[in-house]
Amino acid sequence: MAMRVALAACLALALAACEVPEGGELRFAPGAGAGISAGRDALTGEEEAAPIRAVEMAGGAVVVAGPRGYCIDPETVSARGGGGFAMLASCRILAGSGPAVAPALITVTVGARERAPVLPDPATLARLVGGPAASAETSEGFVSLQIQEGGDTVLAGGDGRYWRGAFLQGPRLVSLALYAPEGSRLAGAPGRALLAEVRRAIAAASPETGTLPGGG
């Protein structure tokens, strides 16, 4: 758990260049938590799973990936009833290497396959989240909104504002959330743009057709 503690500390301080002892090579994981190589923490000597670029969920139907500079923490990957969950953060914070990007915690929840999936509208998504919302938008099949409070209860030292998003990836609903350090630009409009990048990365990596123009 040393990497988890260091990650939280780096994000709370908003240090994009903060480094954690390198856990191993960044690579693709061929399943939810399967085949992930372990690295040894330089401080504790304990073995930890290395950050990864992408991970398959729902039997490979959906591939969770992030934009350049953001990796998946394999310790957060889990399978849930035909779907799954994973958390992304800065590769540099997770592994001690990679391009400098704004620190953030991004969660991805992949729902189970549905016969007739429905993308919630912003009002419905806000109601499901249960917090005051602003800056709601639907664009190219991607719903996003800024929640005005509660982000600091998820991320210590985080901004109260955070972003939620949702889109359909084939017959599954994928939900996103983004939490940023207090005062980070990602708590504002750039947070929506980053979530949209996550959506595009998932759509590009997944075999199932999403809702991007041209079937991307």
C-alpha positions in Angstrom: 0.0 0.0 0.0 3.0 2.3 0.0 2.3 3.4 -3.6 -1.3 4.3 -2.6 -0.1 6.5 0.3 2.5 8.2 -1.9 -0.1 8.8 -4.7 -2.6 10.4 -2.3 0.1 12.6 -0.9 1.3 13.8 -4.3 -2.2 14.6 -5.5 -3.0 16.5 -2.3 0.1 18.7 -2.8 -0.7 19.1 -6.5 2.8 18.1 -7.5 2.7 16.9 -11.0 6.4 16.0 -10.8 6.1 14.1 -7.6 7.8 10.7 -7.9 7.0 7.4 -6.4 9.6 4.5 -6.4 9.3 2.9 -9.8 7.1 -0.2 -9.7 8.0 -1.7 -13.1 7.4 -1.4 -16.8 4.2 0.2 -18.0 2.4 -2.2 -20.2 -0.9 -3.7 -21.4 -2.7 -6.1 -19.0 -4.7 -8.8 -20.8 -7.5 -9.0 -18.3 -8.9 -7.4 -15.1 -6.0 -7.9 -12.7 -4.6 -10.8 -14.6 -1.0 -11.1 -15.8 0.2 -7.9 -14.0 3.9 -8.0 -13.2 5.1 -7.0 -9.8 7.8 -4.5 -8.9 9.5 -4.0 -5.5 9.0 -0.9 -3.5 12.3 0.8 -2.9 11.4 1.9 0.6 9.6 -1.1 2.1 10.9 -3.9 0.0 7.3 -5.1 -0.6 6.3 -6.1 -4.1 3.6 -4.0 -5.8 1.8 -4.3 -9.1 3.2 -2.0 -11.8 1.0 0.7 -13.4 -0.4 -0.3 -16.8 -1.6 1.5 -19.9 -4.9 -0.4 -20.5 -6.9 -3.2 -19.1 -9.6 -5.4 -20.6 -13.0 -5.7 -18.9 -16.3 -7.4 -19.6 -14.5 -10.4 -21.2 -12.4 -8.1 -23.4 -15.5 -6.2 -24.8 -14.4 -2.9 -23.2 -10.7 -1.8 -22.9 -10.2 0.8 -20.3 -7.3 3.2 -21.2 -6.3 6.7 -20.6 -4.9 9.6 -22.6 -1.2 10.2 -22.8 0.4 10.6 -19.4 -2.3 8.7 -17.5 -2.0 5.1 -16.4 -4.1 2.6 -14.5 -3.4 1.6 -11.0 -3.8 -2.2 -11.2 -4.5 -2.5 -7.5 -7.8 -0.8 -8.1 -9.0 -3.0 -11.0 -11.9 -5.2 -10.2 -14.6 -7.2 -12.1 -18.2 -6.5 -11.3 -21.1 -8.5 -12.7 -20.0 -8.5 -16.3 -18.5 -5.0 -16.0 -15.6 -3.6 -14.0 -13.9 -0.7 -12.2 -10.5 0.9 -12.5 -8.7 4.1 -11.4 -6.3 6.2 -13.5 -3.7 8.7 -12.4 -0.6 10.4 -13.6 1.9 7.8 -14.9 4.7 9.9 -13.4 3.1 9.8 -9.9 2.3 6.1 -10.1 5.6 4.9 -11.6 8.1 7.7 -11.3 8.3 8.2 -15.1 6.3 9.6 -17.9 5.2 13.0 -19.3 4.3 15.7 -16.8 0.5 16.0 -16.7 -1.9 17.7 -14.3 -2.5 15.3 -11.3 -6.0 13.8 -10.9 -7.8 10.7 -9.9 -10.1 9.4 -12.6 -12.4 6.5 -12.0 -14.0 4.3 -14.7 -17.0 2.1 -14.0 -18.1 -0.3 -16.8 -21.7 -1.5 -16.5 -23.0 -4.9 -17.4 -24.3 -5.6 -20.9 -27.8 -4.4 -21.4 -30.3 -5.3 -24.1 -31.4 -1.7 -24.5 -28.9 0.6 -22.8 -30.0 4.2 -22.1 -27.6 7.1 -21.7 -28.8 9.3 -18.9 -29.4 13.0 -19.5 -27.6 15.5 -17.4 -30.5 16.0 -15.0 -30.8 12.3 -14.4 -27.0 11.9 -13.9 -27.0 14.8 -11.4 -29.9 13.2 -9.5 -28.1 9.8 -9.4 -24.9 11.5 -8.1 -26.9 13.4 -5.5 -25.0 16.7 -5.5 -25.6 20.2 -6.9 -24.5 20.3 -10.5 -23.4 22.9 -13.0 -21.9 23.1 -16.5 -24.0 20.2 -17.7 -23.4 19.2 -21.4 -24.2 16.5 -23.8 -22.0 16.3 -26.9 -21.4 13.4 -29.3 -23.0 10.9 -27.0 -21.0 12.0 -24.0 -22.8 13.5 -20.9 -20.8 15.5 -18.5 -21.4 17.8 -15.6 -19.5 19.5 -12.8 -20.6 18.6 -9.3 -20.2 21.5 -7.0 -19.4 19.8 -3.7 -18.1 16.5 -2.3 -14.8 16.1 -4.2 -12.8 16.8 -1.1 -14.5 13.9 0.7 -13.1 11.5 -1.8 -9.6 13.0 -2.3 -7.9 14.4 0.8 -6.7 17.9 -0.1 -9.0 17.8 -3.1 -11.2 20.5 -4.6 -14.8 20.3 -3.6 -15.8 20.5 -7.3 -15.4 17.4 -9.4 -16.6 16.0 -12.7 -18.9 13.2 -13.7 -19.4 11.8 -17.2 -21.2 8.9 -18.9 -21.3 7.3 -22.3 -22.4 4.1 -24.1 -19.7 1.8 -25.2 -21.6 -0.7 -27.3 -24.4 -2.2 -25.1 -22.7 -1.0 -21.8 -22.9 2.2 -19.9 -19.5 3.6 -18.8 -19.4 6.1 -16.0 -16.5 8.4 -15.3 -15.5 10.7 -12.4 -12.5 13.1 -12.0 -11.2 14.4 -8.8 -8.4 17.1 -8.7 -6.3 18.8 -6.0 -7.8 22.0 -4.5 -7.4 24.9 -6.9 -6.4 22.7 -9.8 -7.5 23.8 -13.3 -9.0 20.3 -13.7 -11.7 21.2 -11.2 -12.8 23.7 -13.9 -13.5 23.4 -17.6 -10.3 21.5 -18.4 -11.6 18.6 -16.3 -14.5 18.1 -18.7 -12.0 18.0 -21.6 -9.8 15.4 -19.9 -12.8 13.2 -19.2 -13.7 13.4 -22.9 -10.2 12.3 -23.7 -10.6 9.3 -21.4 -13.8 8.4 -23.3 -12.1 8.7 -26.6 -9.2 6.5 -25.4 -11.6 3.8 -24.3 -13.6 4.0 -27.5 -10.5 3.7 -29.6 -9.1 0.8 -27.7 -12.3 -1.2 -27.4 -13.6 -3.7 -30.0 -17.2 -2.9 -29.3 -18.7 0.0 -31.2 -19.2 3.2 -29.2 -21.1 6.3 -30.2 -18.4 8.5 -31.5 -18.9 9.8 -35.1 -18.0 7.2 -37.6 -18.5 4.4 -35.1 -15.3 5.2 -33.2 
